[in-house]
Amino acid sequence: MRTPETRQVGGSDTEKAVTLDDPQVEHDAKVWRFRCRIMTAISFFTYIPFIVLIAVFAPR
């Protein structure tokens, strides 16, 4: 699915135009949200065993 055109108000002068919505920003936000969810799952498989190992093998 291609990203639709960005709508602007204020004419063709890019310095005075105001961006109404930028589909690329929304797409980037969805991609980062997905990446963060994957890294959260990976961190559970990394940090929890590490903490358990420290708790088991730490000198008392």
Sequence and secondary structure as in RCSB ss.txt:
>XXXX:A:sequence
MRTPETRQVGGSDTEKAVTLDDPQVEHDAKVWRFRCRIMTAISFFTYIPFIVLIAVFAPR
>XXXX:A:secstr
      EEES S TTT EEEE HHHHHHHHHHHHHHHHHHHHHHHHHHHHHHHHHHHS  
